[in-house]
Amino acid sequence: MQTDQQNFAQLSAQVSQWITQFQQQLPQRRAALVDDPQLPAHSIEPTTTGTQAAFAAFKQRIAPHLSATAGPRYFGFVTGGCTPAALLADWIVAGTDQNVAQGGDSISSEVESQALAWLRELFHLPNSFEGTLTTGATASNILGLLCARQFGGAQQGIDIARDGFSNADISVFSATPHASSQKAMAIAGLGRNQIQAVGCLADSEAMDVASLAKLLAANTSPGKIVIASTGTVTGTDFDDLVAIAALCKQHNAWLHVDAAFGIFSRLLPEKRDLSAGIELADSITCDGHKWLNVPYDCGIFYTRHLEYLQQVCSVAAPYLDIGSAAPSFMDRGIENSRRFRALPVWMTLQAYGIEGYREMIAANCQHALQLAQWIEASDHYELLTPCNLNVVVFRPKNSSDAEVKLCLTQINASGETFMTPGFWGGNSAIRAAISNWKTTAADIEQTCRLLEGL
């Protein structure tokens, strides 16, 4: 290790050069690998070989099998790229190795506080929202449900974080919950099968407010939780948060909003009404590694009720109390030991500001519309849902589910782009989500040529 430290400048220059080349080659790399590559069987080295040898092994065994998830034509899931500022900041994160548990020994917790404040401003949220950065939407949804669970227990005189569930009576309602919310239900002990299904509007994944009203009125549980969405997975539909918040207030229910990527619509004045009422939520989930284009992993969690979050997450251990007045982020999240993931957020917002992000979001929406309009005009494909943001859902015309899946397999096998399966109207579909700052109109044109040639 000492030898590697002495040669660190040379080694870091080699790694920097490799990363730079990888970034430059992203448009030419395969968007994703479909052959399920495996590492060859290899035992751990019995003796020290050093970083130079380890880096050579990486380039030989691993590098050829990395996909271009950060590239301009990776349209799977909702996968953002990585802005130059965020990428370089992530190098600094590893190089400085800060533990952002609490303030007092570093400015890192103050950086997280400022990053959260800037994001709050970016999303047009009131200052009453406080929160933390997480590993992603799943962790943020877990925190939201833990806060909601604590709130539900408080309505019954039960401190669930301290004493456990005991006899707490809690009911959860949602129309189109994301898989991460279902996972969060399981981890929070609420049970993924215990979500009471709210009806959806016709030809939409958005919640039917009348259906929710009936369910809440008929439910006698003192602890009620409603999970709403801004931007559902397939249809990119937005729940009517103003009406839902009014019902939650009437029935004393906690409103958690999964806004993983839909919250970024608030940057565009013409689309801000889609998420009207999100400021009325009790807690909000969003993702940084989606449309903020910061490296994996980064999620964002906000709540208007910090006391419930701290009741759940606070750790009363004398050795952890260093007497700092700065926020203790280990009292706001799952982990006590925390990566300095705030720095890429801070750096990218410092570098590009509100206008830079507004331009990126607008461009991605325009590129999605470009693809959707081509599909609408095509003789071979049909657009299944209106393109109201950055997701395009389509399928070959007059096709069976098996033919749709075959088409998706051919798209991804090409290496030119990568898309993921969807499900709409009871049938299989193909879903493209455009959320990378590098994507251009030329990338959409290349994708259309690929689709035309299948």
C-alpha positions as CSV (number, residue, x, y, z in Angstrom):
1,M,0.0,0.0,0.0
2,Q,2.9,2.4,0.8
3,T,4.3,1.8,-2.7
4,D,0.9,2.6,-4.3
5,Q,0.7,5.7,-2.2
6,Q,4.1,6.8,-3.4
7,N,2.9,6.2,-7.0
8,F,-0.5,7.7,-6.5
9,A,-0.1,10.6,-8.9
10,Q,0.8,8.2,-11.7
11,L,-1.9,5.8,-10.9
12,S,-4.6,8.4,-10.6
13,A,-3.6,9.9,-13.9
14,Q,-4.0,6.5,-15.6
15,V,-7.5,6.1,-14.0
16,S,-8.5,9.6,-15.0
17,Q,-7.4,9.0,-18.6
18,W,-9.4,5.7,-18.7
19,I,-12.6,7.5,-17.3
20,T,-12.2,10.3,-19.8
21,Q,-12.0,7.9,-22.7
22,F,-15.0,5.9,-21.4
23,Q,-17.0,9.1,-21.3
24,Q,-15.9,10.1,-24.8
25,Q,-16.8,6.7,-26.1
26,L,-20.3,6.5,-24.5
27,P,-22.2,7.4,-27.8
28,Q,-20.4,4.5,-29.6
29,R,-20.6,1.9,-26.8
30,R,-23.4,-0.6,-26.6
31,A,-26.2,1.0,-24.7
32,A,-26.6,-2.2,-22.6
33,L,-25.4,-5.8,-22.6
34,V,-27.9,-8.5,-23.1
35,D,-25.7,-11.6,-22.8
36,D,-25.4,-11.6,-19.0
37,P,-21.6,-11.5,-18.8
38,Q,-19.9,-13.4,-16.0
39,L,-16.6,-12.9,-14.3
40,P,-14.2,-15.9,-14.7
41,A,-13.7,-17.9,-11.6
42,H,-10.7,-16.5,-9.8
43,S,-9.5,-16.9,-6.2
44,I,-8.4,-13.9,-4.1
45,E,-4.7,-13.1,-4.6
46,P,-2.6,-14.7,-1.8
47,T,0.0,-12.0,-1.9
48,T,0.1,-8.2,-2.6
49,T,0.1,-7.4,-6.3
50,G,-0.6,-3.7,-6.1
51,T,-3.0,-1.3,-7.8
52,Q,-1.3,-1.3,-11.2
53,A,-2.0,-5.1,-11.5
54,A,-5.5,-4.7,-10.1
55,F,-6.3,-1.9,-12.6
56,A,-4.9,-4.1,-15.4
57,A,-7.2,-6.9,-14.3
58,F,-10.2,-4.5,-14.2
59,K,-9.5,-3.4,-17.8
60,Q,-9.2,-7.0,-18.9
61,R,-12.0,-8.7,-17.0
62,I,-14.6,-6.0,-16.2
63,A,-14.3,-2.9,-18.4
64,P,-15.3,-4.6,-21.7
65,H,-18.6,-5.7,-20.1
66,L,-19.7,-2.3,-18.8
67,S,-22.8,-0.8,-20.5
68,A,-23.4,2.7,-21.5
69,T,-26.1,3.5,-18.9
70,A,-24.7,7.0,-18.7
71,G,-24.9,7.3,-22.5
72,P,-27.4,9.3,-24.6
73,R,-29.5,6.4,-25.9
74,Y,-30.0,4.4,-22.7
75,F,-33.7,4.9,-22.3
76,G,-34.4,2.1,-19.7
77,F,-36.2,2.7,-16.5
78,V,-35.6,6.4,-15.7
79,T,-31.9,6.5,-15.8
80,G,-30.1,9.9,-15.7
81,G,-26.6,10.5,-16.9
82,C,-24.0,12.3,-14.9
83,T,-23.2,16.0,-15.5
84,P,-19.5,16.9,-15.7
85,A,-19.6,18.8,-12.4
86,A,-21.3,15.9,-10.6
87,L,-18.9,13.4,-12.0
88,L,-15.8,15.3,-10.9
89,A,-17.4,16.0,-7.5
90,D,-17.8,12.2,-7.1
91,W,-14.1,11.8,-7.6
92,I,-13.6,14.4,-4.8
93,V,-16.0,12.4,-2.6
94,A,-13.9,9.3,-2.8
95,G,-10.7,11.3,-2.5
96,T,-11.7,13.1,0.7
97,D,-13.7,10.2,2.2
98,Q,-15.9,12.3,4.6
99,N,-18.4,10.6,6.9
100,V,-21.5,12.8,6.9
101,A,-23.1,11.5,10.0
102,Q,-23.2,14.8,12.0
103,G,-21.6,18.2,12.1
104,G,-18.7,19.3,14.2
105,D,-15.7,17.7,12.5
106,S,-16.2,18.8,8.9
107,I,-18.3,21.2,6.8
108,S,-19.8,18.2,4.9
109,S,-23.1,18.2,6.9
110,E,-23.5,22.0,6.1
111,V,-23.0,21.1,2.4
112,E,-25.8,18.6,2.6
113,S,-28.0,21.2,4.3
114,Q,-27.3,23.7,1.6
115,A,-27.9,21.1,-1.2
116,L,-31.3,20.3,0.3
117,A,-32.1,24.0,0.5
118,W,-31.2,24.5,-3.1
119,L,-33.2,21.5,-4.2
120,R,-36.1,22.8,-2.3
121,E,-35.8,26.1,-4.2
122,L,-35.4,24.2,-7.5
123,F,-38.6,22.3,-6.8
124,H,-40.6,25.3,-5.6
125,L,-41.2,23.8,-2.2
126,P,-41.8,25.8,1.0
127,N,-39.1,26.1,3.7
128,S,-41.2,24.0,6.0
129,F,-39.8,20.9,4.3
130,E,-36.7,19.4,5.8
131,G,-35.0,16.2,5.0
132,T,-32.0,14.2,4.0
133,L,-30.2,12.6,1.1
134,T,-30.6,8.8,0.8
135,T,-29.4,6.0,-1.5
136,G,-32.5,6.4,-3.7
137,A,-36.2,6.4,-4.0
138,T,-36.6,3.1,-2.2
139,A,-34.8,4.4,0.9
140,S,-36.8,7.6,0.7
141,N,-40.1,5.7,0.5
142,I,-39.0,3.7,3.5
143,L,-38.4,6.9,5.4
144,G,-41.8,8.2,4.3
145,L,-43.6,5.2,5.5
146,L,-41.7,5.0,8.7
147,C,-42.7,8.7,9.4
148,A,-46.3,7.9,8.4
149,R,-46.2,4.8,10.6
150,Q,-45.0,6.9,13.6
151,F,-47.7,9.4,12.9
152,G,-50.3,6.7,12.7
153,G,-49.2,5.3,16.1
154,A,-49.2,8.8,17.6
155,Q,-52.9,9.1,16.8
156,Q,-53.4,6.0,19.0
157,G,-51.0,7.0,21.8
158,I,-48.4,4.6,20.6
159,D,-44.7,5.4,20.0
160,I,-44.0,2.7,17.5
161,A,-40.3,3.6,17.1
162,R,-39.8,3.1,20.8
163,D,-42.3,0.3,21.7
164,G,-43.0,-1.5,18.4
165,F,-46.3,-2.0,16.7
166,S,-48.2,-3.2,19.8
167,N,-51.9,-2.9,18.9
168,A,-51.4,-0.1,16.3
169,D,-54.2,0.0,13.6
170,I,-52.8,1.4,10.4
171,S,-54.3,1.4,6.9
172,V,-52.5,2.3,3.6
173,F,-54.2,3.5,0.4
174,S,-52.7,3.8,-3.1
175,A,-53.8,3.6,-6.7
176,T,-50.6,2.8,-8.7
177,P,-47.8,2.3,-6.1
178,H,-44.3,2.0,-7.5
179,A,-42.5,-1.3,-6.7
180,S,-40.2,0.6,-4.3
181,S,-43.3,1.6,-2.3
182,Q,-44.3,-2.0,-2.1
183,K,-40.8,-3.0,-1.0
184,A,-40.9,-0.1,1.6
185,M,-44.2,-1.5,2.9
186,A,-42.5,-4.9,3.5
187,I,-39.5,-3.4,5.2
188,A,-41.5,-1.1,7.4
189,G,-43.5,-4.1,8.6
190,L,-46.8,-2.8,7.1
191,G,-46.9,-5.6,4.6
192,R,-46.8,-5.2,0.8
193,N,-50.1,-6.9,0.4
194,Q,-51.8,-4.6,2.8
195,I,-52.1,-1.7,0.5
196,Q,-55.8,-1.0,-0.1
197,A,-56.3,-0.5,-3.8
198,V,-57.8,2.9,-4.8
199,G,-59.4,3.0,-8.3
200,C,-57.8,4.8,-11.2
201,L,-59.3,7.2,-13.6
202,A,-60.4,5.8,-17.0
203,D,-57.5,5.1,-19.3
204,S,-55.0,6.4,-16.7
205,E,-52.9,5.3,-13.8
206,A,-53.9,8.4,-11.9
207,M,-55.8,8.0,-8.7
208,D,-59.6,8.3,-8.8
209,V,-60.2,10.8,-6.0
210,A,-63.9,9.7,-5.6
211,S,-62.7,6.2,-5.0
212,L,-60.3,7.4,-2.4
213,A,-63.0,9.4,-0.7
214,K,-65.2,6.4,-0.3
215,L,-62.4,4.2,1.0
216,L,-61.3,6.8,3.6
217,A,-64.9,7.4,4.7
218,A,-65.5,3.7,5.2
219,N,-62.2,3.1,7.1
220,T,-62.2,3.2,10.9
221,S,-58.4,2.9,11.3
222,P,-57.0,5.8,13.4
223,G,-53.8,5.6,11.4
224,K,-54.4,6.3,7.7
225,I,-51.6,6.7,5.1
226,V,-52.2,7.7,1.4
227,I,-49.4,7.1,-1.1
228,A,-49.8,9.3,-4.2
229,S,-47.7,9.7,-7.3
230,T,-46.4,12.5,-9.5
231,G,-45.4,10.6,-12.6
232,T,-46.5,7.0,-12.6
233,V,-44.2,4.4,-14.0
234,T,-45.8,3.7,-17.4
235,G,-48.4,6.4,-18.1
236,T,-46.4,9.2,-16.4
237,D,-49.8,10.2,-14.9
238,F,-50.1,12.7,-12.0
239,D,-52.5,12.4,-9.1
240,D,-54.7,15.3,-8.2
241,L,-52.7,16.3,-5.1
242,V,-54.8,19.3,-4.2
243,A,-57.9,17.1,-3.9
244,I,-56.1,14.2,-2.3
245,A,-54.5,16.5,0.3
246,A,-57.9,17.9,1.2
247,L,-59.3,14.4,1.8
248,C,-56.2,13.6,3.9
249,K,-56.8,16.6,6.0
250,Q,-60.5,15.8,6.4
251,H,-59.7,12.2,7.5
252,N,-56.5,13.0,9.4
253,A,-54.4,10.8,7.0
254,W,-50.7,11.1,6.2
255,L,-50.0,12.0,2.6
256,H,-46.8,10.6,1.1
257,V,-46.0,11.6,-2.5
258,D,-43.7,9.4,-4.6
259,A,-42.3,12.1,-6.9
260,A,-39.1,10.2,-8.0
261,F,-38.8,12.0,-11.3
262,G,-42.1,13.8,-11.8
263,I,-41.1,16.5,-9.4
264,F,-38.7,17.8,-12.0
265,S,-41.7,18.9,-14.1
266,R,-41.9,21.8,-11.7
267,L,-38.9,23.4,-13.4
268,L,-41.0,24.1,-16.5
269,P,-43.7,26.8,-16.0
270,E,-45.9,25.1,-18.6
271,K,-45.9,21.8,-16.7
272,R,-45.8,23.0,-13.1
273,D,-49.5,22.5,-12.6
274,L,-49.1,18.8,-13.1
275,S,-47.8,18.5,-9.5
276,A,-49.9,21.3,-8.0
277,G,-50.5,20.6,-4.4
278,I,-47.2,18.7,-3.7
279,E,-46.4,21.4,-1.1
280,L,-49.4,20.0,0.9
281,A,-47.8,16.6,1.3
282,D,-46.5,15.4,4.6
283,S,-43.5,13.7,3.0
284,I,-42.0,13.5,-0.5
285,T,-39.7,11.1,-2.3
286,C,-37.5,12.1,-5.2
287,D,-34.4,10.8,-6.9
288,G,-31.1,12.5,-7.7
289,H,-29.7,9.8,-9.9
290,K,-32.7,10.1,-12.2
291,W,-33.3,13.6,-13.6
292,L,-30.8,15.5,-11.5
293,N,-28.1,13.6,-13.4
294,V,-25.9,12.9,-10.4
295,P,-24.0,9.6,-9.9
296,Y,-25.6,6.5,-8.4
297,D,-26.6,6.5,-5.7
298,C,-28.6,9.5,-4.6
299,G,-32.2,9.9,-3.4
300,I,-33.9,12.8,-1.7
301,F,-36.4,12.8,1.1
302,Y,-38.4,15.7,2.5
303,T,-41.0,15.9,5.3
304,R,-42.9,18.7,6.9
305,H,-42.8,16.8,10.2
306,L,-39.1,16.4,11.1
307,E,-40.1,15.3,14.6
308,Y,-41.5,12.0,13.3
309,L,-38.4,11.4,11.2
310,Q,-36.1,12.0,14.2
311,Q,-38.2,9.9,16.5
312,V,-37.7,7.0,14.1
313,C,-34.0,7.5,13.3
314,S,-32.4,9.1,16.3
315,V,-29.7,7.2,18.1
316,A,-29.1,7.9,21.8
317,A,-25.5,6.8,22.2
318,P,-23.1,9.0,24.2
319,Y,-20.1,8.2,22.0
320,L,-21.9,9.7,19.0
321,D,-22.7,13.0,20.7
322,I,-19.9,15.5,19.8
323,G,-21.9,18.6,20.8
324,S,-22.3,20.1,17.4
325,A,-25.1,22.6,16.5
326,A,-25.1,21.4,12.9
327,P,-27.8,19.0,11.8
328,S,-27.2,15.4,12.6
329,F,-28.1,13.5,9.5
330,M,-27.7,10.1,11.1
331,D,-30.8,11.2,13.1
332,R,-32.7,11.7,9.8
333,G,-31.9,8.5,7.9
334,I,-31.3,4.7,8.0
335,E,-27.5,4.8,8.0
336,N,-25.3,6.1,10.8
337,S,-22.3,6.1,8.5
338,R,-23.0,8.2,5.4
339,R,-21.3,8.9,2.1
340,F,-20.7,12.5,1.1
341,R,-23.3,12.2,-1.7
342,A,-24.3,15.8,-1.1
343,L,-21.2,17.1,-2.9
344,P,-22.2,16.0,-6.4
345,V,-25.6,17.5,-5.8
346,W,-24.1,20.8,-4.5
347,M,-21.5,21.0,-7.3
348,T,-23.9,20.4,-10.2
349,L,-26.4,22.9,-8.8
350,Q,-23.6,25.4,-8.3
351,A,-22.3,24.8,-11.8
352,Y,-25.6,24.9,-13.8
353,G,-28.2,26.5,-11.6
354,I,-31.9,26.7,-12.2
355,E,-31.6,27.8,-15.8
356,G,-29.2,25.0,-16.8
357,Y,-31.5,22.3,-15.3
358,R,-34.6,24.0,-16.8
359,E,-33.0,23.8,-20.3
360,M,-32.0,20.1,-19.7
361,I,-35.5,19.1,-18.6
362,A,-37.1,21.0,-21.5
363,A,-34.8,19.3,-24.0
364,N,-35.5,15.8,-22.7
365,C,-39.3,16.5,-22.9
366,Q,-38.8,17.8,-26.4
367,H,-36.8,14.7,-27.4
368,A,-39.5,12.4,-25.9
369,L,-42.1,14.3,-27.9
370,Q,-40.0,13.9,-31.1
371,L,-40.0,10.1,-30.6
372,A,-43.7,10.1,-29.8
373,Q,-44.6,12.1,-32.9
374,W,-42.5,9.7,-35.1
375,I,-44.3,6.7,-33.6
376,E,-47.7,8.4,-34.2
377,A,-46.8,8.9,-37.8
378,S,-45.4,5.4,-38.3
379,D,-47.1,2.7,-40.2
380,H,-45.6,0.0,-37.9
381,Y,-46.0,1.3,-34.3
382,E,-48.7,2.8,-32.2
383,L,-48.4,5.3,-29.3
384,L,-50.3,4.0,-26.3
385,T,-50.4,7.1,-24.0
386,P,-50.0,10.8,-24.6
387,C,-46.4,12.0,-24.1
388,N,-46.8,14.6,-21.4
389,L,-43.3,14.5,-20.0
390,N,-40.3,12.4,-20.8
391,V,-41.7,8.8,-21.2
392,V,-42.9,7.3,-24.4
393,V,-45.0,4.1,-24.3
394,F,-45.7,2.2,-27.6
395,R,-45.9,-1.2,-29.3
396,P,-45.9,-2.6,-32.8
397,K,-49.3,-2.3,-34.4
398,N,-51.6,-5.3,-34.4
399,S,-49.1,-7.3,-32.3
400,S,-49.5,-10.0,-29.7
401,D,-47.7,-9.8,-26.3
402,A,-45.1,-12.3,-27.6
403,E,-44.4,-10.1,-30.6
404,V,-44.1,-7.0,-28.4
405,K,-41.5,-8.8,-26.3
406,L,-39.7,-10.0,-29.4
407,C,-39.5,-6.5,-30.7
408,L,-38.1,-5.2,-27.4
409,T,-35.5,-8.0,-27.5
410,Q,-34.4,-7.0,-31.0
411,I,-34.2,-3.3,-30.0
412,N,-32.0,-4.0,-27.1
413,A,-29.9,-6.6,-28.9
414,S,-28.9,-4.0,-31.4
415,G,-26.9,-2.2,-28.8
416,E,-27.9,1.2,-30.3
417,T,-30.4,1.9,-27.6
418,F,-32.0,0.3,-24.5
419,M,-35.6,0.3,-23.5
420,T,-37.6,-1.6,-20.9
421,P,-41.0,-3.4,-20.9
422,G,-44.2,-1.7,-19.9
423,F,-47.8,-2.8,-19.4
424,W,-50.7,-0.7,-20.6
425,G,-54.4,-1.5,-21.0
426,G,-53.8,-5.1,-20.1
427,N,-51.2,-5.6,-22.7
428,S,-47.4,-5.6,-23.0
429,A,-45.8,-2.5,-24.2
430,I,-42.3,-0.9,-24.8
431,R,-41.3,2.0,-22.7
432,A,-38.6,4.6,-23.4
433,A,-37.7,7.2,-20.7
434,I,-35.4,10.1,-21.8
435,S,-33.6,11.7,-18.9
436,N,-30.0,12.1,-19.8
437,W,-28.5,15.5,-20.4
438,K,-26.4,14.1,-23.3
439,T,-29.3,13.0,-25.4
440,T,-29.8,15.0,-28.6
441,A,-32.2,15.1,-31.5
442,A,-29.7,13.1,-33.5
443,D,-30.0,10.3,-30.9
444,I,-33.7,10.2,-31.4
445,E,-33.3,10.1,-35.1
446,Q,-30.9,7.2,-34.8
447,T,-33.4,5.4,-32.6
448,C,-36.2,6.0,-35.1
449,R,-34.1,4.6,-37.9
450,L,-33.5,1.5,-35.8
451,L,-37.2,1.0,-35.1
452,E,-38.0,1.5,-38.8
453,G,-35.5,-1.2,-39.8
454,L,-36.8,-3.9,-37.4
